[in-house]
């Protein structure tokens, strides 16, 4: 069997009658190739537009880690971290090699991580030109590299290659497989580009804790002076990208960061924003970033005029825009900053129960970090068609190879050491559950977040929520006081009480799996009657 390095060497030594390997094509060339090959089309904004076919979100049930001797005792195996044998990986790898030999390929060499002390060099090999452009937007460009330079990790993405579940031991024709010993990710059977970036995020989530670095599924920004850093944790659709892209602050990154002894740093060189309902007035930075070189996924487009309709969700609610951080005015490049003063946990609560903002004690912060509650929105993952209550440990469980306590302990240590203030912010529903209530206005959320960041909330009066115990402010300038207490927004308060108890029970039942945490953290959860 050929090694990964042998494959890479062969890629760059093909004869004239063999398929072409395009190495490090420019943005313009990749756009030309994508359009010429019928993979994508240009929009009126100059961005490239593509449909991802059957898969409009991640496919977590088709993701695996190879059960190799060097990682077997470190990985928290289970439904999230599914194992696959080295023999099964080798078999699919051989299929990938045979497939690659018959197809044109696009290769991008870049980096993951703005901190040079913890940087990962990555090679992305794509069957599709638009996927390679996507990779060029999302990873950090490496202008001084050549095809002969060593690579820390390789991602091979071949949407046209499908597994045989019976023969290959997979759940379906789709597969996303990480081999830490071979330093390779194999992706097949899906054209959803998000699998490429999230596979490297998963790799970093394994490697960095071994270096005492906390990998985080969060966005981050900093004030103009560079001294007030804020982290926004949350699953897809909770507002990480929207809230961190604040015209009054500098963006560090919108999705993936590491927290070292020196401060925080962005893993990526670009942003991957949800853009369903995108509004130029509410989200001007994202709107203006969708220009030449950016990539749009599954957004509705007029086939004649190439005009975009961001409100059309007939294909999926998980419409996406990928663009370089350089498209964000005043972004921090390279994406590094000091230790955070404020940490915000974002949740989109479809029950309409949680307050729009609440302050957390250290123990409550640990409880909610381990819980990772939100309502998973339609289209984010395959098979999700309506909002569903979910608990995703550390707000990123699908990407965490280690046991949850590894990440939670690291966060707790850093909160203690750097005295970060922690808030829970609900960007979901108020006045009733999904279908009855309404989504909390973005303008109100921005005011509350600003008050938390600039310290105004420190002077507010707080009272504990009767069920969840989190501390709710009595007032926030520019926000209706009624909104701050969610019970007051329901027409029938007794129905709110029932729904609050229902959600509290879900929290408690989910937290039963964390039997090893301290009694103080367990006691910081909601109170069930």
C-alpha angles and dihedrals in degrees: 000000000000118000124236090254091052090053091050091050091050092050092066097044105060123141124243094261093053126086114281128256111210109203122198097342116188122251091258094050093048091050090050092049093047092051094042091052093049093244095121145352138224120258129213089261093056092251121129117248126206139168117222096208121216094358115065094160142021121301104219095173089062097053121105143175118213109245098233126166094246095057104025095099095041101052121085096227120204142092092328099041100042116186129228125184125252088241092056091048091050090051093053090042090058090050089051091051093051091047093049092051089062100046141064111254136202119212128196124182116201145133138261112213132039091219106086092206091063102027124139120208110219135191117202116199114191137185090202125061093215090054089055090051088050089053090049090055097046103041128059113265118240108204095177097058130101133191091262095058118105118261126212096205136006127207117200112192117186112164092181094058113088130189126231103231093206095046099035101036096238129135093239143346088287123083140174109183130178121201111188094186094051090037090226139126119204118200123181141157097029133083095193102124094205089078089069096057095038092052091060089045088056090050091053091046087061100041103041101058086058085063093046090254119134112224111207138196093219145109122235141199138172137207122263091264091053095236107101110063121185129192123207113201119191147117124263113298097023095103107265094137096037097049096042092051091076116159089215094055138047118256117231096176141321106226124004131041143157127222114212134171087271100049137275132317137188119248092205142055095215148027133257105201130184106234107184105135091006109182124195091213097049098036106023096157094055092042093052093046092064096092141107111341096018120118125225122198124204096338112150110257134185105240092215106038096026088226116155128231109200092181095059110099100171092116095039143316087234096079111157144199123201118196141154119266086236087073089067111083113239094006116162107254118211089031103236131126145161125279113295121262093192131036120192124195109205123205131172099213110200091187091067089227110112119081117253090245134007136168118238132210118226090262092047089049090055091047094051093042090055091043096048093188124188140128110263107230127225117277098014089107133019111274097018106121102159136022111290128187109245141169116216112180114238088001089279111059096148089064101042114099094178126069113278095249090065091065096036093053091050091050092048092051092051095046089053095045096047100031095231118184113231129207135180112221123190112207091174133082136334133183091035141344126299109301094028108042127048134247114265109257114258090224090060092047090052091053092050093047091048090051090052094048098046093046099249091125091059088074096048126103113250132198127189118253107248093232108023098033094219115139115256121198118233092221143005119192111256095014123101108251090223090063093058093066105053094199089064091058095060119090090218109037093192089062088054089053091053093049092046091054090047092054092043090056090052090053093050094046091049093048092056088086091066096072094148098062122103123273089243091060093045090051091054092072129093123293116242120202 
